[in-house]
Amino acid sequence: MKPKNLCIIPARGGSKRIPRKNIKDFLGKPIIAYSIEIARTSNLFDEIVVSTDDEEIADISRKFGANVPFMRSSKNSNDFAVLADVVQEVLDYYKAMGKKIEFACCLLPTAPLIRLEYFMQSFELLKSSNFDSIRPIVKFSYPIQRAIKLSEASKVSFFYPEFAKSRSQDLEEAYHDAGQFYWFRAVTGMKSENKGAIIIPELGVQDIDTEEDWKLAELKFQLNTQ
């Protein structure tokens, strides 16, 4: 049996800061639809699976072309569930079904800014490298070595005083996870520390944890599609 490529979109029903976040309307359609569509457009997957504990999310996911072969377990549906465990639950399901998975991608349901070229590039890098997983990262817009903290009395101080007089251009660049997708080898899962990355532009990244974040994501999406 030929090994398969599997896309796993984790989308539980509980969302505290933005209610019903994973299926909230984003410029005309549920935000999860963008993740399903990028997976379908890539033509890289034998199956696109949504892991959810919510019937409405399951119905919407199926409408846009994803499969929901089982409902997520209660232990992986609470606020303390670890993403890697959610993904492993899906991999274990397919293993029990006798289906061999070679490569998998954990594609987040609130990532409408993903560009197909970076998605494909990440997969190609995983296949051609010795890394166990690949993710998109983005450069911090300001040197983290010059970060400051604020006391309860509103006094500021440097986290790293040794860099207080350093020029920005002399400091090592730092990056953070774009929070969009994670390509990985199914045999290692998502917990391996042998990780690689591609760099993507800041305009293509937006954390969506607040209503303000949501509006910024919509603005960036519109700018990217002009």
Backbone as a ProteinNet text record, in pm:
[ID]
protein_1_A
[PRIMARY]
MKPKNLCIIPARGGSKRIPRKNIKDFLGKPIIAYSIEIARTSNLFDEIVVSTDDEEIADISRKFGANVPFMRSSKNSNDFAVLADVVQEVLDYYKAMGKKIEFACCLLPTAPLIRLEYFMQSFELLKSSNFDSIRPIVKFSYPIQRAIKLSEASKVSFFYPEFAKSRSQDLEEAYHDAGQFYWFRAVTGMKSENKGAIIIPELGVQDIDTEEDWKLAELKFQLNTQ
[TERTIARY]
83.7	0	87.7	59.6	137.3	109.7	215.7	195	118.3	41.4	-42.1	10	-31.1	-8.5	-140.1	-133.6	-254.4	-248.4	-357.3	-370	-462.3	-417.3	-495.9	-523.1	-650.1	-689.6	-757.1	-691.9	-749	-842.1	-968.1	-1065.7	-1169.1	-1134.7	-1231	-1335.1	-1443.4	-1553.8	-1535.4	-1464.4	-1450.7	-1349.9	-1391.5	-1301.9	-1347.5	-1261	-1301.9	-1295.2	-1183.1	-1164	-1245.4	-1257.9	-1342	-1438.6	-1563.3	-1659.1	-1677.3	-1679.5	-1698.4	-1594.7	-1475.9	-1366.6	-1339	-1338.1	-1295.9	-1393.5	-1517.6	-1614.8	-1674.5	-1614.8	-1660.3	-1639.6	-1731.4	-1723.3	-1600.3	-1523.3	-1404.6	-1418.4	-1459.3	-1476.3	-1562.8	-1673.1	-1771.3	-1784.8	-1692.3	-1706.3	-1637.8	-1672.7	-1610.3	-1459	-1390	-1244.4	-1178.2	-1235	-1175.9	-1177.1	-1269.3	-1279.9	-1151.9	-1082	-958.1	-850.3	-844.3	-745.4	-778.7	-906.1	-947	-916.5	-942.1	-921.6	-774.5	-687	-544.3	-493.8	-544	-505.1	-553.3	-675.6	-730.1	-657	-630.5	-564.6	-423.9	-357.1	-218.7	-207	-312.8	-312	-202.2	-166.8	-61	-114.3	-245.5	-299.3	-392.6	-381.7	-476.5	-605.9	-594.2	-712.8	-691.1	-798.2	-796.8	-894.8	-842.2	-921.3	-932.4	-1051.5	-1071.7	-1094.5	-1013.8	-1028.7	-1109.1	-1229.2	-1315.1	-1403.9	-1451.4	-1547	-1683.7	-1700.2	-1817.4	-1890.9	-2019.9	-2097.1	-2112.2	-2128.2	-2143	-2014.5	-1900.6	-1771.9	-1756.2	-1796.8	-1787	-1870.9	-1993.2	-2082.2	-2025.4	-1974.7	-1918.7	-1793	-1711.6	-1589.2	-1621.4	-1720.2	-1760.6	-1813.7	-1886.3	-1941.7	-1832	-1715.9	-1607	-1506.2	-1535.2	-1455	-1361.4	-1371.6	-1287.3	-1363.4	-1290.5	-1351.5	-1345.3	-1444.4	-1445.1	-1478.2	-1379.4	-1405.5	-1444	-1409.4	-1447.2	-1445.3	-1515	-1516.5	-1401.4	-1337.2	-1221.2	-1257.6	-1165.3	-1187.9	-1196.5	-1261	-1278.1	-1144.8	-1049.6	-920.7	-840	-868.5	-798.9	-885.4	-992.4	-1084.7	-1092.3	-1014.1	-1020.8	-915.7	-913.4	-823	-675.7	-648.5	-510.3	-458.2	-539.1	-498.3	-378.2	-280.9	-159.1	-178.9	-139.4	-160.6	-100.1	18.9	84.6	3.1	-64.8	-146.9	-273.4	-329.3	-447.4	-412.8	-298.7	-252.8	-224.7	-161.3	-127.6	-253	-358.1	-483.9	-534.9	-520.9	-562.9	-471.3	-340.6	-246.2	-271.5	-300.1	-327.3	-454.3	-551.5	-676.5	-647.8	-568.7	-539	-448.6	-360.3	-275.4	-360.1	-459.4	-548.7	-632.9	-655.6	-732	-644.6	-515	-423.6	-373.9	-388.3	-343.6	-208.4	-112.7	20.7	32.6	73.8	92.6	241.8	286.7	428.2	454.1	383.8	396.1	260	263	139.5	162	53.5	61.3	-48.7	-10.5	-107.4	-132	-248.8	-284.2	-386	-351.5	-440	-563.9	-678	-804.3	-822.4	-733.7	-745.2	-620.1	-594.5	-474.7	-508.3	-594.6	-638.1	-530.4	-419.2	-315.3	-210.7	-225.6	-129.3	-123	-0.4	19.8	65.2	6.5	31.3	180	251.8	393.6	475.7	446.2	519.8	477.3	351.5	299.6	368.6	378.4	443.3	594	654.2	798.5	835.6	751.4	777.8	778.8	684.7	678	800.3	840.9	958.6	1083.9	1094.5	1209.8	1210	1093.6	1086	1132.3	1085.6	1120.9	1269.6	1330.5	1469.5	1570.5	1524.8	1613.7	1612.9	1690.6	1691.3	1605.7	1534.2	1448.6	1328.2	1275.8	1154.1	1029.1	1046.2	931.5	978.8	887	913.9	797.4	828.4	724.4	761.7	665.2	696.4	726.7	826.4	860	867.3	858.3	863	956.7	1029.4	1126.3	1055.9	1105.8	1056.4	1088.9	993.7	1014.6	1107.2	1133.2	1221.8	1314.5	1440.2	1534.2	1487.1	1477.5	1430.2	1531.6	1658.3	1761.5	1738.6	1658.6	1628.7	1491.7	1434.7	1302.6	1306.5	1196.8	1187.3	1069	1078.7	969.3	918	795.9	729.4	690.8	733.7	700.9	560.1	510.8	378.3	373.5	490	496.6	521.3	506.3	522.3	666.3	761.3	901.9	948.6	1023.6	1073.7	1219.3	1255.4	1393.4	1415.7	1541.2	1573.5	1573.4	1524.3	1540.2	1688.1	1758.1	1898.9	1978.6	2015	2084.2	2214.2	2277.7	2404.3	2390.6	2265.9	2243.5	2182.9	2177.1	2110.5	2170.7	2300.8	2366.8	2404.3	2359.4	2391.1	2307.3	2365.4	2290.4	2202.7	2083.2	1990	2050.9	2124.5	2181.1	2293.7	2343.9	2451	2399.9	2270.5	2212.7	2163	2175.9	2133.4	1982	1939.5	1797.3	1730.1	1605.4	1529.5	1395.7	1340.2	1218.2	1118	992.4	891.9	804.6	742	654.7	540	511.5	402.8	265.8	261.9	134.7	36.8	84.1	-2.7	-10.8	104	103.9	236.7	233.8	352.2	356.5	447.7	470.7	560.1	533.3	618.6	610.1	709.9	710.8	623.1	531.9	436.9	506.6	618.6	688.5	743.4	773.7	826	718.7	606.8	504.3	552.5	485.3	517.5	610.5	648.2	724.4	875.9	922.2	1066.2	1122.6	1243.5	1310.2	1394.4	1396.5	1473	1387.8	1380.8	1287.8	1359.6	1301.2	1350.2	1243.4	1277.7	1181.3	1207.8	1104.2	1118.6	1074.9	1130.2	1095.9	988.2	883.8	777.8	764	704.7	696.1	594.7	619.9	534	391.4	373.3	239.8	155.2	221.1	149	122	138.9	123.2	37.5	-53.5	-130.9	-188	-145.2	-210.6	-352.9	-448.2	-587.8	-641	-621.8	-666.3	-769.6	-781.7	-875.4	-952.6	-1057.1	-1135.2	-1048.8	-956.4	-865.2	-774.3	-725	-644.3	-724.2	-851.3	-936.8	-945.6	-965.9	-976.1	-844.1	-732.8	-602.1	-579.9	-622.8	-608.5	-689.8	-808.7	-891.2	-825.7	-767.9	-698.3	-578.2	-500.1	-383.9	-426.6	-533.5	-583.2	-620.6	-689.3	-730	-610.3	-509.5	-386.9	-313.9	-312.1	-241.1	-311.8	-440.1	-517.1	-546	-487.2	-506.7	-425.3
-120.1	0	125.8	215.6	338.7	429.7	481.8	574.5	698.8	754.5	869.3	997.1	1110.1	1240.1	1285	1329.3	1363.2	1507.1	1580.5	1714.8	1706.2	1759.6	1757.6	1900.8	1936.8	2072	2060.4	2106.4	2096.5	2214.2	2184.2	2293.7	2256.2	2274.7	2241.5	2352.2	2321.7	2415.9	2526.7	2500.2	2599.6	2707	2832.3	2945.9	3058.6	3097.4	3192.8	3338.4	3376.9	3518.1	3562.3	3474.2	3501.9	3384.8	3402.3	3291	3234.6	3101.5	3030.3	3072.6	3097.3	3152.2	3072.6	2941.6	2859.9	2860.2	2904.1	2911.3	3051.2	3148.7	3287.4	3338.3	3421.5	3474.1	3562.3	3530.7	3608.9	3651	3774.7	3830	3741.4	3693.4	3625.5	3475.5	3410.8	3267	3228.7	3111.8	3069.7	3064.3	3111.3	3121.9	2987	2878.8	2746.5	2708.3	2767.2	2735	2769.3	2874.3	2914.6	2806.9	2747	2640.9	2517.1	2482.3	2366.3	2391.4	2511.8	2543.6	2543.4	2593.2	2593	2448.7	2363.7	2222.9	2155.9	2186.1	2126.2	2178.6	2308.6	2369.7	2316.1	2280.7	2232.8	2098.7	2019.1	1884.1	1795	1820.7	1744.1	1631.6	1629.5	1538.5	1433.1	1315	1208.8	1228.9	1297.3	1322.4	1446.2	1522.9	1641.7	1614.8	1612.9	1575	1691.4	1714.1	1812.7	1737.2	1769.7	1712	1809.8	1770.3	1859.9	1781.4	1852.7	1796.5	1860.2	1936.7	2020.8	1983	1952.2	1907.1	2015.4	2140.8	2248.2	2267.5	2263.9	2273.5	2156.4	2037.6	1918.9	1936.3	1986.1	2004.3	2105.9	2218.1	2322.2	2270.6	2195.6	2140.4	2047.1	1961.8	1871.5	1949.7	2055.6	2137.6	2192.2	2225.7	2284	2179.6	2051.3	1946.7	1868	1886	1808.9	1688.2	1594.3	1477.7	1492.2	1438.2	1430.7	1285.8	1197.5	1054.3	1014.4	1099	1071.5	1203.1	1205.9	1324.8	1316	1427.3	1430.9	1387	1318.7	1271	1387.1	1365.6	1470.6	1514.2	1421.5	1457.3	1550.9	1550.7	1641.8	1759.3	1785	1892.7	2003	1991.2	2095.6	2203.7	2303.5	2417.6	2379.8	2262.8	2222.8	2120.2	2090.7	1993.8	2046.1	1957.8	1992.7	1959.8	2052.3	2034.7	1904.1	1872	1749.3	1625.8	1626.5	1512.9	1502.9	1618.5	1621.2	1558.8	1597.6	1544.2	1395.1	1354.6	1213.2	1126.4	1180.7	1106.9	1071.7	1165.8	1140.5	1037.1	1053.1	957.1	816	804.4	673.4	612	696.4	648.5	584.1	652	598.6	476.3	474	356.7	235.3	257.8	149	99.4	188.5	152.2	82	68.9	3.2	91.1	224.1	317.6	376.9	367.6	418.7	563.8	650.3	792.2	820.8	887.1	922.1	1064.6	1160.4	1299.9	1351.8	1441.6	1502.3	1651	1723.8	1867.2	1905.1	1967.2	2024.8	2167.4	2189.4	2319.2	2386.3	2500.6	2565	2623	2623.9	2665.1	2816.3	2891.7	3038.1	3097	3056.2	3100.1	3139.6	3239	3276.8	3346.3	3384.4	3458	3366.9	3235.8	3142.8	3162.7	3169	3176.1	3039.7	2996	2862.8	2838.2	2939.8	2920.9	2881.9	2940.4	2907.4	2770.4	2739.7	2609.9	2497.3	2515.4	2415.4	2410.2	2527.2	2534.9	2460.3	2470.6	2402.7	2251.4	2201.5	2057.9	2009.5	2085	2047.2	2045.8	2141.7	2145.5	2023.9	1986.5	1869	1743.9	1726.2	1606.7	1599.6	1716.1	1718.8	1734.3	1748.5	1773.2	1655.7	1669.5	1569.6	1613.3	1724.5	1771.1	1678.6	1675.3	1598.8	1684	1815.8	1903.8	2038.7	2106.5	2238.7	2330	2455	2552.6	2688.6	2775.8	2912.1	2998.5	3084.7	3178.6	3319.2	3418.8	3558.2	3636.2	3730.4	3807.6	3907.9	3919.9	4025.2	4160.3	4251.4	4381.6	4471.9	4436.6	4516.7	4419.5	4454.1	4361.7	4319.7	4189.4	4141.9	4169.2	4192.3	4221.5	4358.6	4443	4577.1	4581.9	4464.9	4460.2	4523.4	4586.4	4648.6	4590.5	4599.2	4553.7	4669.9	4655.1	4762.3	4712.1	4785.3	4746.2	4793.5	4748.1	4791.1	4941.3	5001.3	5146.5	5222.4	5152	5210.7	5249.3	5187.3	5211.8	5111.7	5161.8	5072.7	5036.4	4917.1	4872.3	4768.5	4748.5	4652.8	4509.9	4417.5	4275.9	4238.3	4297.3	4267.5	4398.3	4448.4	4577.4	4583.5	4469.3	4466.8	4514.2	4516.8	4560.9	4701.6	4770.2	4900.5	5001.7	4994.3	5091.9	5033.3	4912.3	4848	4908.4	4915.4	4959.6	4844	4877	4774.1	4685.6	4747.6	4671.7	4577.6	4593.1	4506.4	4384.6	4380.1	4272.1	4157.6	4037	3919.5	3920.8	3889.3	3886.7	3769.5	3791.1	3688.1	3668.5	3548.1	3513	3448.7	3445.6	3373.3	3289.6	3189.7	3098.5	3178.6	3152.2	3224.1	3172	3052.7	2998.7	2968.4	2904.9	2874.7	2724.9	2661	2518.8	2455.2	2321.5	2245	2117.4	2112.9	1990.7	1898.9	1769.3	1677.5	1535.9	1457.3	1315	1241.5	1161.1	1093.6	1001.6	945.1	851.2	918.3	1048.3	1120.2	1201	1230.3	1314.2	1457.7	1533.2	1675.2	1704.4	1603	1629.6	1627.8	1590.5	1588.7	1730.7	1744.2	1874.4	1905.3	1814.6	1835	1913.8	2045.6	2131	2226.5	2246.9	2345.4	2450.2	2550	2658.3	2729.4	2797	2892.9	3028.8	3135.2	3270.2	3326.6	3381.4	3444.1	3590.8	3676.3	3819.6	3851.9	3960.5	4001.8	4029.9	4078.3	4109.3	3982.9	3868	3742.2	3670.5	3739.4	3675.5	3762.9	3699.8	3771.7	3673.5	3684.2	3608.3	3658.7	3568.4	3609.9	3562.9	3646.6	3613.2	3711.2	3828.2	3930.9	3983.6	4060.4	4120.6	4217.7	4285.6	4375.5	4296	4182.1	4093.3	4051.9	4021.6	3976.7	4084.2	4207.8	4318.1	4339.5	4326.7	4340.1	4229.3	4108.4	3996.2	4021.4	4075.2	4105.9	4213.2	4315.1	4420.3	4363.7	4279.2	4218.5	4128.4	4054.6	3967.9	4051.5	4161.9	4248.5	4312	4350.7	4407.4	4303.4	4179.8	4074	4029.8	4061.9	4018.4	4132.1	4247.3	4360.8	4342.7
0	0	0	-93.3	-102.7	17.3	83.5	196.2	151.3	242.2	211.1	276.8	222.4	284.4	347	471.2	545.1	596.1	576.9	634	754.2	866.6	990.3	1033.7	1040.5	1082.7	1218.9	1325.3	1460.3	1488.8	1519	1535.4	1640.9	1766.3	1871.5	1885.1	1952	1961	2062.7	2170.9	2276.4	2243	2245	2223.4	2313.9	2405.5	2507.9	2460.8	2398.9	2365.5	2244.5	2144.6	2028	2014.6	2061.6	2057.6	1916	1907.8	1780.4	1677.1	1724.9	1643.5	1516.6	1525.4	1411.8	1294.8	1319.3	1210.1	1197.4	1263.2	1253.8	1110.6	1064.7	928.3	910.4	807.8	773.2	627.7	607.5	473.1	383.3	440.7	357.7	374	446.7	468.5	599.5	654.4	781.3	767.7	869.4	858.4	833.1	884.9	862.6	715.2	638.3	495.8	421.1	464.8	397.2	413.6	530.6	553.7	471.2	467.9	387.9	240.3	194.8	53.2	13.4	100.7	66.2	60	148.6	146.1	18	-22.4	-144.7	-268.4	-271.6	-386.7	-406.2	-297.5	-305.6	-377.6	-373.8	-432.5	-372.5	-248.7	-183.4	-95.1	-72.2	28.1	-30.1	27.7	-3.8	73.7	188.3	269.6	356.5	372.5	458.1	572.5	694	811.3	908.4	957.5	1063.7	1194.6	1294.2	1427.4	1512.4	1549.5	1626	1722.1	1823	1917.2	1899	1791.5	1772.3	1643.1	1654	1538.2	1432	1473.7	1375.9	1295.8	1364	1295.2	1199	1243	1157.8	1031.8	1045.9	931	832.8	883.7	796.8	727.4	799.4	741.3	625.3	644.1	536.1	416.1	442.5	334.8	244.4	303.2	224.7	176.3	198.5	136.6	225.9	357.6	449.6	503.1	559.4	622.9	775	841.7	988	1022.6	1020.8	1038.2	1180.4	1277.8	1416.4	1493.3	1606.1	1690.1	1790.8	1814.5	1903.2	2045	2108.9	2245.2	2343.4	2456.1	2556.6	2615.9	2629.7	2690.4	2601.3	2472	2380.2	2336.9	2413.1	2377.2	2481.7	2590.2	2692.3	2668	2755.7	2739.6	2754.9	2808.6	2834.3	2733	2633.6	2531.9	2454.4	2429.9	2357	2209.4	2122.6	1978.8	1927.7	1973.4	1927.6	1963.6	2079.1	2119.8	2035	1999.3	1911.7	1776.9	1723.3	1595	1605.1	1713.9	1730.6	1739.4	1796.7	1804.4	1664	1571.8	1433.4	1367.8	1386.8	1329	1382.8	1511.7	1571.8	1513.8	1483.8	1423.5	1288	1206	1073	1080.4	1177.6	1197	1233	1319.3	1359.6	1242.5	1144.8	1025.2	922.1	952.2	860	747.6	763.5	660.6	698.9	609.1	636.1	590.7	682.6	652.2	647.7	541	529.5	577.7	517.7	557.2	602	699.5	746.7	769.6	769.4	796.2	893.2	1003.3	1095.9	1049.4	996	937	1028	1084.2	1181.2	1112.9	1183.2	1121.1	1110.4	1173.7	1169.6	1104.8	980.8	909.2	765.8	748.2	613.1	530.2	592.5	520.3	456.3	473	413.5	262.7	211	66.8	16.8	-93.7	-147.3	-172.1	-220	-252.9	-129.7	-14.7	107.7	161.6	144	186.5	109.5	-21.2	-106.4	-79.7	-62.2	-37.3	90.5	190.8	317.7	300.4	223.3	199.5	122.2	21.6	-56.6	29.6	121.9	211.5	303.9	354.5	441.7	367.4	244.9	167.5	134.9	112.6	66.8	179.9	302.7	416.4	512.4	618.8	726.5	845	829.5	937.7	954.8	1076.5	1103.4	1084.3	1089.9	1068.1	1014.4	945.8	889.3	921.8	957.1	988.9	931.5	908	866.3	988.6	976.7	1083.9	1025.8	1112	1068.7	1160.7	1103.3	1181.4	1272.3	1394.6	1482.9	1419.6	1424.4	1361.1	1441.2	1568	1653.7	1726.8	1747.1	1813	1951.8	1972.8	2103.1	2213.3	2175.5	2275.7	2340.4	2275.3	2328.6	2394.5	2425.3	2488.1	2626.9	2664.5	2796.7	2873.4	3005.2	3090.9	3174.4	3219.6	3293.2	3430.8	3534.8	3671.8	3707.6	3822.4	3867.4	3891.3	3914.6	3937.4	3806.9	3692.8	3558.8	3526.4	3594.6	3563.4	3459.4	3359.9	3254.8	3280.2	3237.3	3244.6	3135.3	3096.3	2991.8	3045.7	2965.3	2996.7	2987.8	2890.3	2866.6	2866.9	2985.8	2996.9	2916.6	2892.3	2820.3	2675.2	2624.5	2487	2479.5	2593.1	2598.7	2501.4	2478.2	2391.6	2254.8	2228.4	2100.1	1988.3	1869.8	1753.4	1703.8	1658.8	1613.8	1506.2	1412.9	1300.6	1342.3	1464.8	1512.9	1590.1	1613.1	1693.4	1604.5	1654.8	1578.7	1558.3	1435.9	1406.3	1477.7	1518.6	1587.7	1517.7	1531.6	1460.6	1556.5	1515	1592.9	1501	1559.2	1485.9	1423.5	1296.7	1229.6	1271.3	1332	1380.1	1268.7	1160.6	1046.5	1017.3	1003.4	971.4	1011.9	1023.1	1061.6	977.3	883.3	806.6	889.8	887.5	963.9	907	943.3	907.7	1007.9	957	1045.4	1144.6	1105.4	1192.5	1318	1309.1	1425.6	1497	1429.5	1489.8	1505.4	1589.2	1604.5	1721.6	1798.6	1920.7	1901.3	1783.7	1758.1	1765.2	1818.1	1827.4	1703.6	1607.3	1483.9	1385.1	1407.1	1334.4	1239.4	1122.1	1026.5	1001	919.8	897.2	765.2	717.5	608.3	662.7	607.4	651.5	560.4	619.5	541.2	582.6	497.1	527.3	637	706.8	817.7	773.6	652.4	602.7	585.5	583.3	567.1	696.8	808.8	940.4	1031.3	1104.7	1204.6	1306.3	1432.2	1538.1	1550.5	1573	1585.1	1719.3	1820.6	1956	2010.3	1945.3	1989.9	1869.4	1896	1787.6	1706.3	1773.4	1702.8	1608.3	1655.6	1570.3	1446.8	1468.2	1358.3	1249	1291.1	1195	1121	1192.5	1128.1	1025.4	1059.4	966.1	839.5	854.7	737.7	651.4	715.2	640.3	564.9	630.6	564.8	449.6	469.1	362.2	240.3	263.6	151.9	83.8	161.3	101.7	16.5	63.8	-7.5	-134.2	-145.9	-263.3	-359.8	-335.4	-427.2	-554.8
[MASK]
++++++++++++++++++++++++++++++++++++++++++++++++++++++++++++++++++++++++++++++++++++++++++++++++++++++++++++++++++++++++++++++++++++++++++++++++++++++++++++++++++++++++++++++++++++++++++++++++++++++++++++++++++++++++++++++++++

